[in-house]
Amino acid sequence: MSIKRGLPTLLVEGPRYGAELKPEFERRTGGTWPLNIGQVYTTLARLQRDGLVEPAGEDEPRRPRYSVTEHGRVEVAAWFAEPVRRDAPARDELAINLALAVSVPGVDMRALIQTQRAASLRVLQDYTRLKREPAAADDLAWTLVLESLLFNAEAEIRWLDHCEARVARAAEDRAIAAPEAVPMRAGARR
């Protein structure tokens, strides 16, 4: 989800200050996408320029409040009506790490995969513990984000199992294709 789409979505509920949008965005996304306040105000300025939000008054320290425009409401509704596109997948550092490691001589792929699997299992256990906490049960938005994280961690572990098997098969195939040279006795001819 982009911040450009998320902030107007929060404003559909009513006008807010940028300083209110930051923690609300982070709470609803389970802290998976932390924002800095400068990013919030920069995005609000662009949204205002594009006609999606508008100023809705100020308080004493001259903090502007923002509200969503009708055009912004239409954009939010369109965002919820469209499927999320997956034709340009996000960069996955783990996939890039393994793809490069498998092509570099001397990298112990088995150890690399096992180390990552152990880390992924710890993350999965942490998410599982979080899901058991009462706060998770009371907040549907956070629960959905947390369950997404759980499913992704489970999928990553399955993928690592697949990678380990694939790397082992490739090593076996290379060993069969290039048997070790048989040493020749001195004076022997081929």
Secondary structure, DSSP 8 states (H G I E B T S, - for coil): --HHHHHHHHHTT--EEHHHHHHHHHHHTTTSS---HHHHHHHHHHHHHTTSEEEEEE-TT--EEEEE-HHHHHHHHHHHHS----SS----HHHHHHHHHTTSTT--HHHHHHHHHHHHHHHHHHHHHHHHSHHHHH-HHHHHHHHHHHHHHHHHHHHHHHHHHHHHHHHHHHHHHS-------TT---
